[in-house]
Amino acid sequence: MAEAWWNDTLIARSDDIVTVEGNAYFPRAAIDPEMLKDSGTTSVCPWKGTAHYFTLVAGGAENKDAVWYYPEPKEAAKEITDRVAFWKGVAVR
């Protein structure tokens, strides 16, 4: 079972994890949508496609762009469809 923690708050928990480039992708359903605020930020990966970001809201604080996902990943990354990954101090264990 993998968990994601930030600001002393459990962000996500799942035993259905896909690891890509060292990042654990959790099912989108594993995180409470109330913790996600669209940030409007995007970035492009040549083989995965366009990533979109959320600001993480937990424990009374915000962590801008700490969550990312690929709404329409390229064929090579189809395994991360409907999944989110974390960074910026979010501990995955």
N, C-alpha and C positions, 0 to 999 in steps of 0.2 A: 504494500500500500504506500503510495507516494502522497506527500502533503506539501502544500505551499503556504508559507507563513510570512507575514509582514506586520510590523507595528504590534507585535504580541497578539495577532489575530490570525486564526486559521482562514486562509483564503480559498483553498481548494483541497479536495482529497479524492483519490481515485486509485483503483488498481488497474485501470485501463490507460496506460501511458504509452505514447509514441515518442521515441527519442530521435531527434534529428540534429546533427551538428552539435551534440552535447546538450541540447535543450530539451527539457521534458514538456511535451505537449499534452495538456489535460483536456478531456472532453469539455466542451463549452458548458454543458449541463452541470459540471462539477463545481462551478463558481456561482454564487448568488448574483444575479444581474444587478441588484441594488449596489453592489460594490464596484460596478463599472460605469464610468462616465466617458462618453466618446470624446476623444481629444482632437480629432481632425487631422492628426499627424499620419503620414504614410511614408513608406520607404519601399525601394524595389530591390528584390533579389533576382539575379539573372535566371536562376533555375526554379525558384519557388513562386515567384510572381510579386504582386504588390501587397505589402503588409499594411494593416491598419492598426492603430493603437488606441488603448483605453487608458484613462487615468484611473488608478486604483484608489478607492475610498474605503478606509478601514480605521477603526479606533479613533475617529475624530480627525484624521489627517488624510492628505492626498499625496499620491506618488505619481506624478505626471508621466505618461507613456510607459508605465511599468508592465503593461500587459499588451501583447500583440497577437494578431491572428491574420490568416490569409482567407478572405471571404471566397475567393475563387483561385485556389492554387493551381499552378501549372500541373500538367499530367505527371511529371516526375515527383511531385510533392503531394499527390492526391491523398496520401495517408494522413495529412494534417488538416483535412477538411473538417470544419466544425470543432476545431481545437484551439486552445489558447496556450501561450507560453509566457514566462515571467522573467524579469531582470530588475535592475535598479534596486538591489537590496532585498528582493523577495527570496527567501531561503526555501529551496526545494530539497526535501529529504525523504 
